Amino acid sequence: MQASAYLKLSVATAFATIALKSAAWWWTGSVSLAADALESFVNLAGALFALAMVTLAAQPADDNHPFGHHKAEYFSSGFEGILIIAAALGILWGAVDRWRHPQPLESLGLGLGLTLFSTALNGALAWAMLRKAREVRSMALEGDARHLFTDVWTSVGVVAGLLGVMATGWHWLDPLLAAAVALNILREGIHLLRESSGGLMDKALDAESLAAVHAVLERQRQAQPVRFDHIASRVAGQRRFVDLHMHLPAGWTLGRAAALRGEVEQALMKAVPGLRASIQLLPMNMEAHNLDEEDLT
């Protein structure tokens, strides 16, 4: 199943959980269940935006975007992070109001049953989406999956707390739970914003992938009279890139040099799935320098 199919399933699940959790809130009057229902609306908006960005990211390169549209997924993650933070602030406002004006809760058993059912739906979907996100390295899919997991743990905490209300009669637990839900959502929103901004700033490959790149280059260096420098990497959505210089003996023919370059590029892309390698050929006695603007003044 493709990433877009998981996001379509996420949209459908969001509609179902909105209905279930809204019904639970309506029957009970619980502000913590209202907070849980509000997060489901955020799930829906996030899933719709993620679906749009994944569709855009899958488009092929064109004249205006010669390196593709893969970074569109980071906009999805950032947008969902902003939605989560807004929802958290709204929940905190409602919790403070309920703390000041406590109200008795009704039909908790039915409300908790509906919440648990919707939580099971979200949990199963989030687990499947996170596995797929790691498989295809989709930031949009991972962002939506992590948000769903936040929703799952939020619901579990709310249910546990409301069971405490039923057992003790302490109605002040309800707004306290809502505030705890809001803080947890706020933490996840900040995390998603950091991840998306890191991708938009051309973050380097992860340590494991970089180690695999250097291992391939070291094997080539030991087998051939070559050396490598100016190694630079970046991540753009599902795509990963590495650029470097390969220095060869000046007496080599162009055909021999090009053949070795192709061999090294293939070895790099095999070692790191999804990698696009670009190698510039230089004679052994020549150095190339990447000049910054301050070097040109």
C-alpha positions in Angstrom: 0.0 0.0 0.0 1.4 3.4 -1.0 1.8 6.3 1.5 -1.2 8.2 -0.1 -3.4 5.2 0.6 -2.5 5.2 4.3 -3.3 8.9 4.4 -6.7 8.4 2.8 -7.4 5.7 5.4 -6.3 8.3 8.0 -8.8 10.8 6.7 -11.6 8.2 6.9 -10.6 7.1 10.4 -10.5 10.8 11.5 -14.1 11.2 10.5 -15.1 8.1 12.4 -13.2 9.1 15.6 -14.6 12.7 15.4 -18.1 11.2 15.4 -17.3 8.7 18.3 -15.5 11.2 20.5 -18.0 14.0 19.9 -20.7 11.7 21.0 -18.8 10.8 24.1 -18.3 14.4 25.0 -22.0 15.3 24.3 -23.2 12.5 26.6 -20.8 13.1 29.4 -20.1 16.9 29.3 -16.4 16.1 30.1 -14.0 18.8 29.1 -11.2 16.3 28.9 -13.3 14.2 26.4 -14.0 17.5 24.5 -10.2 18.1 24.3 -9.8 14.6 23.0 -12.5 15.2 20.4 -10.9 18.5 19.3 -7.6 16.7 18.6 -9.4 14.4 16.2 -10.4 17.5 14.2 -6.7 18.4 14.1 -6.0 14.8 12.9 -8.5 15.3 10.0 -7.0 18.6 8.9 -3.4 17.2 9.2 -4.3 14.1 7.2 -5.9 16.1 4.4 -2.9 18.5 4.2 -0.5 15.6 4.4 -2.3 13.8 1.5 -2.0 16.9 -0.6 1.7 17.3 0.1 2.5 13.6 -0.5 0.6 13.9 -3.9 2.7 17.0 -4.7 6.0 15.4 -3.6 5.3 12.4 -5.9 5.3 14.6 -9.0 8.3 14.3 -11.3 10.9 17.0 -11.7 10.1 19.9 -14.1 11.8 23.0 -15.4 11.0 25.0 -12.3 11.9 22.2 -9.9 14.7 20.2 -11.5 15.5 18.4 -8.2 11.8 17.3 -7.8 9.1 18.2 -5.2 10.2 16.0 -2.4 10.5 18.8 0.2 6.7 19.4 0.0 6.4 16.7 2.8 8.1 19.0 5.3 5.4 21.6 4.8 2.9 18.9 5.8 4.8 18.1 9.0 5.2 21.8 9.9 1.5 22.6 9.2 0.4 19.7 11.4 2.7 20.9 14.1 1.1 24.4 14.0 -2.4 22.8 14.2 -1.4 20.7 17.2 0.0 23.7 19.0 -3.2 25.7 18.3 -5.4 22.8 19.5 -3.3 22.6 22.7 -3.8 26.3 23.5 -7.5 25.9 22.9 -7.7 22.9 25.2 -5.8 24.8 27.9 -8.3 27.6 27.7 -11.2 25.3 28.1 -9.6 23.5 31.0 -9.0 26.7 32.9 -12.7 27.7 32.5 -13.9 24.3 33.7 -11.5 24.4 36.6 -13.1 27.7 37.7 -16.7 26.4 37.0 -16.7 22.7 37.7 -19.7 20.6 36.5 -20.9 17.1 37.2 -20.3 14.4 34.6 -23.0 12.1 33.2 -23.1 8.8 31.4 -19.4 8.2 31.8 -19.6 4.5 31.1 -21.0 5.0 27.6 -18.6 7.9 26.9 -15.6 5.9 27.9 -16.7 3.0 25.8 -16.9 5.1 22.7 -13.6 6.7 23.4 -11.9 3.3 23.9 -13.3 2.1 20.6 -12.0 5.1 18.7 -8.6 4.8 20.4 -8.3 1.2 19.2 -8.9 2.4 15.6 -6.3 5.2 15.9 -3.8 2.9 17.5 -4.0 0.2 14.8 -3.7 2.8 12.0 -0.8 4.7 13.7 1.2 1.5 14.1 0.8 0.6 10.4 1.5 4.2 9.2 4.7 4.5 11.2 6.0 1.2 9.8 5.3 2.4 6.3 6.8 5.8 7.0 10.1 4.3 8.1 10.0 2.0 5.0 9.6 4.7 2.5 11.2 7.6 4.6 8.0 9.8 4.3 8.1 12.8 6.7 4.4 13.5 6.0 3.4 10.0 6.8 5.6 9.9 9.9 4.2 13.2 11.1 0.6 12.0 10.8 1.5 8.7 12.5 3.1 10.3 15.4 0.2 12.7 15.8 -2.1 9.7 15.9 0.0 8.0 18.6 -0.2 11.2 20.6 -4.0 11.0 20.2 -3.9 7.4 21.4 -1.9 8.1 24.6 -4.1 11.2 25.2 -7.2 9.1 25.1 -5.7 6.4 27.3 -4.8 9.1 29.9 -8.3 10.6 29.7 -10.0 7.3 30.2 -7.8 6.4 33.1 -8.4 9.8 34.7 -12.2 9.7 34.2 -12.3 6.2 35.8 -10.6 8.0 38.8 -13.4 10.6 38.7 -16.0 7.8 38.8 -14.2 6.1 41.7 -13.6 9.2 43.8 -16.2 11.8 42.7 -13.4 14.4 42.3 -14.7 16.4 39.4 -11.6 18.7 39.4 -9.7 15.8 37.9 -11.5 16.4 34.6 -10.0 19.9 33.8 -6.7 18.7 35.3 -6.7 15.9 32.7 -7.6 18.3 29.9 -4.6 20.5 30.9 -2.3 17.4 30.9 -3.6 16.4 27.5 -2.9 20.0 26.2 0.7 19.9 27.4 1.3 16.5 25.8 -0.1 17.7 22.5 2.0 20.9 22.7 5.2 18.9 23.2 4.4 16.8 20.0 3.6 19.9 18.0 6.9 21.5 18.9 8.7 18.3 18.0 7.1 18.2 14.5 8.0 21.9 13.9 11.6 21.2 14.7 11.7 18.1 12.4 10.1 20.0 9.5 12.4 23.0 9.8 15.4 20.7 9.9 14.4 19.2 6.6 13.8 22.6 5.0 17.3 23.6 6.1 18.9 20.8 4.1 19.8 18.6 7.0 22.7 16.1 6.4 22.2 12.4 6.2 21.8 10.5 9.5 24.9 9.0 11.1 24.3 5.5 10.0 23.9 6.4 6.3 27.0 8.7 6.4 29.0 5.8 7.9 27.9 3.6 5.0 29.0 6.2 2.5 32.4 6.5 4.1 32.8 2.7 4.2 32.2 2.5 0.5 34.7 5.3 -0.2 37.3 3.7 2.0 37.0 0.4 0.2 37.4 2.2 -3.2 40.4 4.1 -1.9 42.2 0.9 -0.8 41.5 -0.8 -4.2 42.3 2.1 -6.5 44.8 5.0 -6.6 42.0 7.6 -5.8 41.1 9.9 -3.0 37.8 11.7 -2.1 37.0 15.1 -0.5 34.3 17.8 -0.3 31.7 15.2 0.7 28.4 16.9 1.3 25.0 15.3 1.9 21.4 16.4 2.3 17.9 15.0 2.8 14.8 16.1 0.8 11.7 14.2 1.8 12.1 10.6 0.7 15.2 11.4 -1.3 18.8 11.5 -0.1 21.7 13.1 -1.9 25.5 13.0 -1.6 28.0 15.1 -3.6 31.8 14.6 -3.6 35.0 15.0 -5.5 37.0 12.0 -6.7 40.7 12.7 -7.5 42.3 10.3 -10.1 45.8 10.0 -11.6 46.2 12.7 -14.3 47.2 10.1 -16.9 44.0 8.1 -16.8 41.8 8.2 -19.9 38.3 9.9 -19.6 36.7 6.5 -20.3 38.5 4.8 -17.5 37.8 7.6 -15.1 34.1 7.7 -16.0 33.8 3.9 -15.6 35.2 4.1 -12.1 32.9 7.0 -11.2 29.9 4.9 -12.3 31.1 2.0 -10.2 31.5 4.2 -7.1 28.1 5.8 -7.6 26.4 2.4 -7.9 28.2 1.2 -4.8 27.0 4.2 -2.8 23.4 3.9 -4.0 23.4 0.2 -3.1 24.8 0.8 0.3 22.2 3.6 1.1 18.8 2.9 -0.4 17.2 5.9 -2.0 20.5 7.8 -2.3 21.4 9.9 -5.3 25.2 10.2 -5.7 26.9 12.8 -7.8 30.7 12.7 -8.2 32.9 15.3 -9.8 36.2 14.0 -11.4 39.4 15.9 -10.7 43.1 15.1 -11.4 45.1 14.0 -8.3 47.1 17.2 -8.2 44.2 19.6 -8.5 42.1 21.0 -5.6 38.7 22.5 -5.9 37.3 25.0 -3.4 33.7 25.9 -2.7 33.8 29.7 -2.2 31.4 31.5 0.1 30.2 35.0 -0.7 32.6 36.4 1.8 35.5 34.8 -0.1 34.4 36.6 -3.3 34.5 40.1 -1.8 
